[in-house]
């Protein structure tokens, strides 16, 4: 699954630079995650880095984008190939 950022986000700016896939961006009101780029850090780290640094715990799994670990790894490989 991709991750998502809830409206509890306080725009603290710590998650965006931690994302190895550059999936996190400043939205209209809060930070957002592009589900096409989010691999939950599969291929990079053991744990999603944005979740690790979020001070308000507002980055849960996105139930709208269910993916297996194998699918996340496939997405990671595609992102790496695009450069």
C-alpha positions, 0 to 999 in steps of 0.5 A: 500500500502507498502511504497517505497523509491525514489532515492532522498534518502540521506542515512541519516539513520533516517528512518531505526530505526523508522520502527517497522516492520524492513522493511527498510534496506540499499540497494546497493545505498539507503535505501529500503523497503521490501513490504512484511514487510511494513504495513505503520505502521498500527497496530503500529502507526497512521502515517508511522514513516519513512515518519514522520522523512524523511528530504527530503520527499522521501518515497511515497506510492508504487503504485506497491503494492496496499493494503487496510487498512484491508490487511495491518492489516492482514499483521501486524497480520502475522508479529506479529505471526512470532515474 
